[in-house]
Amino acid sequence: MRSAYKTIHIEPLAPPKPAFGRPCNGCGVCCLDQPCPLGVVLSGRRHGACSALRWDAAQAMYRCGAIARPAQVLADRLPRRLRRLAVPLAPLLAALARRSIALDAGCDCDLELG
């Protein structure tokens, strides 16, 4: 029998997860659980934490790296010979990421933390 519980490692200073539908506060729970569709491409996986997720210590919150640092995320993911394209493609990645995570649409993570 499979356990209904899963361990997600969250920065201790991260804000608490907001209620479903409330504004995002950078808690990171959704992205630590599994990547969004764009995160699947960037991470190369469908389960586990998104590799594009970044902890912002100055703001004490998680940020989508594809939005906050798109050139860095692209450079990390692109083959060496294509990394020079990271800077010119960064605005496109940031726009795709904002759409992919439905930025400003509210929390869509229904995980119950215990």
Backbone bond lengths (Angstrom), bond angles and torsions (degrees), N, CA, C in turn:
res aa  C-N    CA-C-N  psi(-1)  N-CA   C-N-CA  omega(-1)  CA-C   N-CA-C  phi
1 M - - - 1.441 - - 1.531 109.15 -
2 R 1.324 116.31 132.94 1.451 122.01 -179.36 1.518 111.55 -83.83
3 S 1.308 115.78 140.88 1.459 120.82 178.86 1.527 110.09 -73.04
4 A 1.318 116.14 144.59 1.458 121.65 178.09 1.528 110.46 -85.09
5 Y 1.320 116.95 0.25 1.456 120.92 -176.75 1.522 110.62 -106.43
6 K 1.306 115.00 148.72 1.447 122.18 179.96 1.523 106.94 -138.05
7 T 1.324 116.94 143.10 1.462 120.88 178.46 1.518 109.23 -96.84
8 I 1.325 116.26 128.19 1.453 123.09 175.01 1.523 106.35 -122.38
9 H 1.313 116.29 125.81 1.464 120.80 -179.74 1.520 109.26 -88.09
10 I 1.323 115.88 114.75 1.462 123.37 -175.44 1.525 108.55 -116.74
11 E 1.327 116.49 138.50 1.466 120.96 175.07 1.534 108.41 -54.67
12 P 1.320 118.44 133.77 1.465 120.98 -179.33 1.529 113.97 -58.58
13 L 1.319 118.28 -29.34 1.463 121.22 -178.45 1.531 113.21 -88.42
14 A 1.328 116.70 0.60 1.470 119.66 -179.77 1.528 109.54 -64.66
15 P 1.332 116.47 145.34 1.467 118.67 177.28 1.520 110.53 -66.88
16 P 1.327 117.56 156.01 1.468 119.87 178.45 1.527 111.07 -66.89
17 K 1.304 116.38 149.68 1.464 121.06 179.79 1.529 109.79 -61.36
18 P 1.340 116.55 130.08 1.466 118.65 177.10 1.527 110.75 -74.69
19 A 1.292 116.82 162.93 1.467 121.11 175.61 1.522 109.31 -65.59
20 F 1.318 115.79 152.39 1.464 122.06 178.52 1.531 109.45 -52.97
21 G 1.332 116.64 129.79 1.456 121.90 179.03 1.518 114.72 91.06
22 R 1.326 117.37 -17.14 1.464 120.87 178.62 1.536 108.98 -77.01
23 P 1.335 117.86 161.54 1.465 120.09 -179.66 1.533 112.53 -58.73
24 C 1.316 115.02 144.54 1.465 121.36 176.91 1.524 108.60 -64.73
25 N 1.334 115.47 139.05 1.466 119.87 178.53 1.528 112.13 -121.97
26 G 1.328 117.19 9.05 1.454 120.58 178.51 1.507 114.26 80.77
27 C 1.329 117.60 25.70 1.468 120.38 -179.59 1.527 111.57 -66.96
28 G 1.332 118.07 -29.80 1.453 122.42 176.60 1.515 115.95 85.28
29 V 1.319 118.59 -4.59 1.465 121.29 -174.39 1.531 111.81 -56.57
30 C 1.316 117.38 -45.90 1.469 120.32 -177.06 1.527 111.12 -59.81
31 C 1.321 117.37 -46.89 1.467 122.06 -176.80 1.527 112.37 -76.65
32 L 1.314 117.54 -25.45 1.458 120.67 175.10 1.522 111.04 -75.32
33 D 1.327 116.58 -27.03 1.457 121.39 177.96 1.524 111.15 -76.49
34 Q 1.332 116.44 -51.52 1.467 120.73 179.87 1.519 109.41 -162.76
35 P 1.339 116.66 150.31 1.460 119.11 -179.24 1.530 112.03 -74.99
36 C 1.335 115.13 152.48 1.462 120.94 172.46 1.536 107.44 -70.83
37 P 1.328 119.72 175.34 1.465 119.84 -179.98 1.536 114.02 -54.06
38 L 1.327 117.35 -42.08 1.466 119.33 177.44 1.524 110.19 -68.87
39 G 1.314 116.43 -37.19 1.460 121.03 177.31 1.518 112.80 -62.81
40 V 1.337 116.95 -30.44 1.466 120.60 175.87 1.529 109.26 -61.20
41 V 1.332 116.07 -44.13 1.468 120.65 178.76 1.530 110.31 -65.82
42 L 1.326 116.63 -45.81 1.464 120.75 -177.47 1.527 112.34 -69.02
43 S 1.329 116.82 -36.95 1.469 120.99 -177.96 1.515 113.07 -86.11
44 G 1.320 116.08 -25.62 1.458 119.23 -175.14 1.517 112.37 74.36
45 R 1.336 116.32 22.19 1.476 120.18 178.62 1.528 109.73 -151.86
46 R 1.331 115.03 157.79 1.465 120.60 -179.26 1.520 113.05 -103.77
47 H 1.313 116.72 -11.93 1.461 121.00 -177.03 1.521 109.27 -129.09
48 G 1.306 115.99 153.88 1.457 121.14 179.60 1.516 111.10 87.73
49 A 1.304 115.34 179.49 1.467 121.34 -175.23 1.524 111.99 -63.71
50 C 1.316 115.49 143.04 1.458 122.09 176.64 1.527 109.12 -72.10
51 S 1.316 116.92 132.24 1.464 119.95 -179.34 1.525 112.45 -71.58
52 A 1.323 117.95 -14.71 1.466 120.91 178.89 1.532 112.14 -84.22
53 L 1.318 117.57 -11.56 1.466 120.56 -178.89 1.518 110.30 -67.53
54 R 1.326 116.03 134.34 1.467 121.52 -179.26 1.527 109.66 -126.17
55 W 1.331 115.20 139.38 1.460 121.36 173.61 1.521 107.43 -89.18
56 D 1.311 117.40 126.82 1.455 123.21 177.67 1.524 107.17 -104.96
57 A 1.324 115.89 98.02 1.465 120.74 -175.94 1.525 111.81 -64.98
58 A 1.319 117.48 -35.41 1.468 120.51 -179.04 1.525 111.65 -63.42
59 Q 1.345 117.00 -35.64 1.465 120.97 179.93 1.520 112.34 -99.57
60 A 1.348 116.76 -4.36 1.465 122.87 -177.38 1.521 111.20 51.06
61 M 1.329 114.90 52.95 1.465 120.56 178.57 1.527 109.46 -157.46
62 Y 1.320 114.73 159.49 1.456 120.42 174.54 1.527 109.12 -85.21
63 R 1.322 114.92 148.48 1.461 121.29 177.87 1.526 108.31 -134.46
64 C 1.306 116.07 146.60 1.456 120.56 172.80 1.524 106.90 -72.55
65 G 1.315 116.91 116.62 1.452 120.85 -179.65 1.510 112.89 -63.56
66 A 1.335 117.49 -27.89 1.463 120.79 178.30 1.523 110.89 -67.19
67 I 1.334 117.26 -19.38 1.463 121.89 176.26 1.526 110.15 -100.11
68 A 1.332 116.86 -48.75 1.465 121.30 -175.58 1.526 113.25 -76.29
69 R 1.321 118.02 -33.13 1.470 122.75 -177.22 1.528 110.31 -142.82
70 P 1.326 117.56 59.11 1.469 120.09 -173.66 1.527 114.29 -61.90
71 A 1.315 118.57 -37.34 1.469 119.99 179.83 1.531 110.70 -64.99
72 Q 1.333 116.78 -39.51 1.465 120.50 178.91 1.534 110.41 -66.17
73 V 1.337 116.50 -44.24 1.465 120.44 179.91 1.529 110.21 -61.44
74 L 1.319 116.72 -44.05 1.469 120.15 178.06 1.523 111.33 -63.95
75 A 1.316 117.28 -45.20 1.467 120.46 -179.78 1.528 110.78 -60.77
76 D 1.330 117.12 -36.25 1.464 120.97 178.33 1.532 111.64 -67.75
77 R 1.325 116.86 -30.82 1.460 121.31 -173.15 1.526 113.96 -96.03
78 L 1.325 117.06 -32.33 1.461 120.41 -176.14 1.527 111.78 -72.56
79 P 1.339 116.69 148.54 1.466 118.86 172.36 1.531 109.76 -60.56
80 R 1.298 116.81 152.14 1.469 122.52 -174.86 1.532 111.99 -49.98
81 R 1.294 118.39 -43.17 1.465 121.32 -175.64 1.535 113.05 -69.23
82 L 1.344 117.23 -16.20 1.467 120.93 179.85 1.525 113.42 -106.71
83 R 1.302 118.11 0.00 1.470 120.86 -175.94 1.526 113.62 -62.25
84 R 1.310 117.37 -22.83 1.469 119.82 177.48 1.521 111.27 -65.02
85 L 1.337 117.53 -16.21 1.460 121.81 178.54 1.529 112.88 -84.49
86 A 1.316 116.97 -7.57 1.469 120.46 -175.66 1.524 112.42 -58.87
87 V 1.307 118.26 -47.09 1.471 120.96 -177.49 1.533 111.45 -65.90
88 P 1.357 119.39 -49.21 1.468 117.30 179.76 1.535 113.96 -66.36
89 L 1.336 117.61 -27.04 1.468 120.51 -179.58 1.528 113.02 -88.23
90 A 1.326 117.70 -10.65 1.469 121.61 -176.06 1.531 113.39 -55.86
91 P 1.345 120.87 -45.10 1.470 119.13 179.32 1.534 113.23 -61.71
92 L 1.316 116.52 -35.39 1.466 119.86 177.43 1.520 110.78 -66.41
93 L 1.329 117.41 -44.43 1.466 120.48 177.75 1.518 110.67 -60.68
94 A 1.326 117.21 -43.90 1.468 120.23 -179.47 1.525 111.00 -61.69
95 A 1.316 117.51 -41.03 1.468 121.01 178.40 1.525 110.96 -65.76
96 L 1.320 117.28 -43.22 1.467 120.61 177.43 1.526 111.05 -62.82
97 A 1.316 116.50 -39.68 1.466 120.61 -179.16 1.523 111.02 -66.59
98 R 1.333 117.08 -42.88 1.471 119.29 179.00 1.526 110.28 -58.87
99 R 1.314 116.84 -38.69 1.464 120.98 178.64 1.535 110.76 -72.17
100 S 1.310 116.77 -41.76 1.457 121.53 -176.45 1.519 112.49 -63.34
101 I 1.332 117.16 -38.40 1.466 119.52 -178.89 1.521 111.84 -95.01
102 A 1.326 117.07 5.19 1.473 121.62 -179.61 1.519 110.46 51.60
103 L 1.326 114.66 52.41 1.456 121.32 -179.33 1.518 110.85 -50.84
104 D 1.297 117.18 134.78 1.476 125.27 -179.83 1.525 113.76 70.68
105 A 1.341 117.73 11.39 1.466 120.38 178.47 1.530 112.16 -93.70
106 G 1.307 117.39 -8.12 1.462 120.36 -179.45 1.520 111.94 102.52
107 C 1.314 115.47 162.62 1.457 122.02 -178.80 1.524 110.56 -64.16
108 D 1.327 115.85 126.34 1.468 119.66 177.99 1.529 111.10 -114.86
109 C 1.316 116.14 17.34 1.458 122.02 179.68 1.525 109.31 -96.13
110 D 1.327 115.94 117.53 1.449 119.83 -177.90 1.539 113.62 -100.13
111 L 1.335 116.75 15.98 1.456 119.78 177.80 1.521 110.38 -65.05
112 E 1.289 115.50 140.40 1.468 121.91 175.65 1.527 107.07 -99.79
113 L 1.314 116.47 121.33 1.461 120.36 178.87 1.513 109.64 -93.28
114 G 1.315 113.92 139.99 1.458 117.41 -177.64 1.465 114.65 -124.00
